[in-house]
Amino acid sequence: MNKSSAVAPEILMEAKDLVCHFSGPKTSFFGKRKIIHAVNGVSLDLYKGETLGLVGESGCGKSTLGQLILNLIQPTSGSTVFLGQDVTKVDKLEWRRLRSEMQLVFQNPLGALNPRLLIYKQIREPLEIHNVGDPDDRHAKVMDMIEAVSLPEHLLERYPHQLSGGQQQRVVIARALINNPKLVVCDESVSALDVSVQAQVVNLLADMQKKLGLTYLFITHDLSIVRHISSRIAVMYLGRIVELADSVELLQNPAHPYTKALIAAVPVPDPRARSSRATIRGEPPNPFDPPSGCAFHARCPHADAKCRTDLPDFRQISDRHMVACHHAEKLF
Amino acid sequence: MSDSLKIKSDPSDEIAQTPLLEVRGLSVVFDTPDGPQEVVDQVDLKVCAGRTLGLVGESGSGKSVTCLGVMRLLDTGGRVTSGEVMFEGRDLLKNTEEEMEALRGCKIGMVFQDPMVSLNPVRTIGWQISESLRLHRNLSKAAAKHRTMELLDLVGIPEPKTRYAEYPHQFSGGMSQRAMIAMAIACQPKLLIADEPTTALDVTIQAQILELLSDLKKELDMALILITHDLGVIAEAADDVAVMYAGRVVEEASVLDLFDNPLHHYTLGLLNSLPRIDRSVDRLNAIEGTAPPPQDFVEGCRFESRCGHCSDHCYGVRPSFNQVSATRRVACMHPREMT
């Protein structure tokens, strides 16, 4: 699944300097609201047909970035260009059309499904909303789709709570894909599933990608899955992307100390590989009160005076390998 | 960290040891509107002093309920119908409620998955940790406070003095889990039951908590039951492993044996379906189908519908345990060959 073709791939979606700030709760009656810097200047290209894995710890802004890319929340500044169109500026009608081309698959399928709608109607609903074909077409499409996601036909006349977690996630995927989207953002889509079922859904996502030529933005905290499914990986820390490279390259030659620590912390299912794992000390900083300079400096074993004051540029250190660290060359 | 993570070399010297906790034939039934459902079916477990037993299984396999049954913490609707739980020569199931109360949090500590739910939001962290010291150890307020500071320091919470007076909402997820652990080990228990202690945490914090548990285990000479769905955590932290599926233990082995040479087809399927950070595969080998819910539990092998090796023998009769070696057994009619 790891493609690194020499031809310049076609860009499907381009995020330009996205910034998203939320205002936090008031701390006192007359006090000012604090600003939370959820996404703090992220530029990212998504190529047609690729899977870009977006990893990071909770609170780093990866889900916010996913929603910004789908224009589900308005950025404070910056823009998202989808197939040449700036989605933050399109009018309502055009946006309605564009929306069927971008879909989102969430972590909790039961929360994403309507509890009072039959499975059949849930999968068919997007077709009704976007007025696709006549009723017979729609029915045929639903039947094709449930076969594609291997959902047994007798489940169509049931309600979401009567299905297992894996089946529910298949329904969500079927519903997301029925309008032939180009971009699918998977936000922790398989994290809540048991391993044996998780493997089935990961395989299904990979199959559907091949079949329909989909582009995935795969948001997760789980590096093992990301290695398996993505062609490129972006690592996020406190609202910024700190490293971006092809999957194998990133996992084998991580240049950012945070990426290194993240990889080292993943428990490997092999008792012989137990080692004194270089765990990083401390916890992610408070996004209300981001540290000066490099956001990682307080936990970084290589931090020096420069890291405490200067924000590192996100720069290229080798072909297709970007990193934001002052000492990347030394560590690479 | 270094030594504690090393695998104890030879498990055979542990065998002679009498187990600290021995569960025999424990069954738990839940009363539901559709009638009683047996969610834990004749489970045997053994934990020796100073060892870590990893209890691994998918959701609904009964691993948490087993431990709640052991601690007699099942709420209304759930009840233990058979079995015995021997701890220090006494059957916990025959204890009175008062005796259990004296035991919980004292000789047996527990840590749960979500620290934010387990902590009392209107009491300070310090008060909650010192509570068990005051109750079980009869310490004075001042002595309990002093000991609590030591505990906070022991579990790696910086600035114990200020943290003592703070409330749970002022703690991050990782810090609350450390506080939960401090609470569980306050009375130096012989056994710590940790139910998915790291599942809600980020990987870097998970690594820190696993390291902490393994350090504490050594320092306090505790035994640990580690309940998890994550085989990576098992490989990292367990000495012995019991694999549960659909309310039953299907395989027991030392951690090296289990990963080197899984004997049950379910164990192998589970290992094969894991995406790995240390190697690339084209396609994950998923196990087809899903685990049955309790209402569909059968008497025969419950993995049969997902197993590629079943025969007529697998239906109707519960697969008995095949004792492969002193530390290993597997409940399968057609176990894999030892290699």
Boltz contact constraints between the chains, C-beta under 6 A:
constraints:
  - contact:
      token1: [A, 57]
      token2: [B, 202]
      max_distance: 6.0
  - contact:
      token1: [A, 58]
      token2: [B, 202]
      max_distance: 6.0
  - contact:
      token1: [A, 164]
      token2: [B, 290]
      max_distance: 6.0
  - contact:
      token1: [A, 166]
      token2: [B, 290]
      max_distance: 6.0
  - contact:
      token1: [A, 194]
      token2: [B, 58]
      max_distance: 6.0
  - contact:
      token1: [A, 194]
      token2: [B, 59]
      max_distance: 6.0
  - contact:
      token1: [A, 195]
      token2: [B, 273]
      max_distance: 6.0
  - contact:
      token1: [A, 195]
      token2: [B, 274]
      max_distance: 6.0
  - contact:
      token1: [A, 196]
      token2: [B, 273]
      max_distance: 6.0
  - contact:
      token1: [A, 196]
      token2: [B, 287]
      max_distance: 6.0
  - contact:
      token1: [A, 197]
      token2: [B, 290]
      max_distance: 6.0
  - contact:
      token1: [A, 199]
      token2: [B, 273]
      max_distance: 6.0
  - contact:
      token1: [A, 199]
      token2: [B, 284]
      max_distance: 6.0
  - contact:
      token1: [A, 199]
      token2: [B, 286]
      max_distance: 6.0
  - contact:
      token1: [A, 200]
      token2: [B, 286]
      max_distance: 6.0
  - contact:
      token1: [A, 202]
      token2: [B, 284]
      max_distance: 6.0
  - contact:
      token1: [A, 203]
      token2: [B, 283]
      max_distance: 6.0
  - contact:
      token1: [A, 203]
      token2: [B, 284]
      max_distance: 6.0
  - contact:
      token1: [A, 203]
      token2: [B, 286]
      max_distance: 6.0
  - contact:
      token1: [A, 223]
      token2: [B, 277]
      max_distance: 6.0
  - contact:
      token1: [A, 224]
      token2: [B, 275]
      max_distance: 6.0
  - contact:
      token1: [A, 224]
      token2: [B, 276]
      max_distance: 6.0
  - contact:
      token1: [A, 224]
      token2: [B, 277]
      max_distance: 6.0
  - contact:
      token1: [A, 225]
      token2: [B, 275]
      max_distance: 6.0
  - contact:
      token1: [A, 227]
      token2: [B, 277]
      max_distance: 6.0
  - contact:
      token1: [A, 228]
      token2: [B, 275]
      max_distance: 6.0
  - contact:
      token1: [A, 265]
      token2: [B, 203]
      max_distance: 6.0
  - contact:
      token1: [A, 265]
      token2: [B, 204]
      max_distance: 6.0
  - contact:
      token1: [A, 265]
      token2: [B, 207]
      max_distance: 6.0
  - contact:
      token1: [A, 266]
      token2: [B, 203]
      max_distance: 6.0
  - contact:
      token1: [A, 266]
      token2: [B, 277]
      max_distance: 6.0
  - contact:
      token1: [A, 267]
      token2: [B, 232]
      max_distance: 6.0
  - contact:
      token1: [A, 267]
      token2: [B, 233]
      max_distance: 6.0
  - contact:
      token1: [A, 267]
      token2: [B, 236]
      max_distance: 6.0
  - contact:
      token1: [A, 268]
      token2: [B, 278]
      max_distance: 6.0
  - contact:
      token1: [A, 269]
      token2: [B, 231]
      max_distance: 6.0
  - contact:
      token1: [A, 269]
      token2: [B, 232]
      max_distance: 6.0
  - contact:
      token1: [A, 269]
      token2: [B, 235]
      max_distance: 6.0
  - contact:
      token1: [A, 269]
      token2: [B, 274]
      max_distance: 6.0
  - contact:
      token1: [A, 270]
      token2: [B, 235]
      max_distance: 6.0
  - contact:
      token1: [A, 271]
      token2: [B, 235]
      max_distance: 6.0
  - contact:
      token1: [A, 271]
      token2: [B, 255]
      max_distance: 6.0
  - contact:
      token1: [A, 271]
      token2: [B, 256]
      max_distance: 6.0
  - contact:
      token1: [A, 271]
      token2: [B, 259]
      max_distance: 6.0
  - contact:
      token1: [A, 274]
      token2: [B, 5]
      max_distance: 6.0
  - contact:
      token1: [A, 276]
      token2: [B, 1]
      max_distance: 6.0
  - contact:
      token1: [A, 276]
      token2: [B, 2]
      max_distance: 6.0
  - contact:
      token1: [A, 277]
      token2: [B, 207]
      max_distance: 6.0
  - contact:
      token1: [A, 279]
      token2: [B, 207]
      max_distance: 6.0
  - contact:
      token1: [A, 279]
      token2: [B, 208]
      max_distance: 6.0
  - contact:
      token1: [A, 280]
      token2: [B, 204]
      max_distance: 6.0
  - contact:
      token1: [A, 283]
      token2: [B, 172]
      max_distance: 6.0
  - contact:
      token1: [A, 283]
      token2: [B, 174]
      max_distance: 6.0
